[in-house]
Amino acid sequence: MKLIKAVFRPERESEVIQALEKEGLYAMTKMDVLGRGRQRGVQVGEATYDELAKVLLMIIVEDRDCDRAVESIRKSAYTGHYGDGKVFILPVERVLTIRTGEAKL
């Protein structure tokens, strides 16, 4: 299993979620976060915004679904501008359901 963490622009949130649902991937955790990339924020006139609003989406997928999920996120979050976001893929050792105690390896 893999944990996919995707950080992207908030205006692309519904497109990303719809793309994942179209692929049959419904379970996810979503958080509104602040962040910045290498450009260290944005300057508009004399104002500098060094932390920008982003969405952090986390999903657990089977190994066989990982590439499909990542490509769905990448395509649906894409605007072509700096700050479109990043996708991080991490291995998952074990998942435990709190209610039942069932472990999924």
Buried (B, 14 or more C-beta within 10 A) or exposed (E): BBBBBBBBBEEBBEBBBEBBEEBEBEEBEBEEEEBBBEEEBBEEEEEEEEEBEBBBBBBBBEEEBBEBBBEBBBEBBBEEEEBBBEBEBEEBEEEEEEEEEEEEE
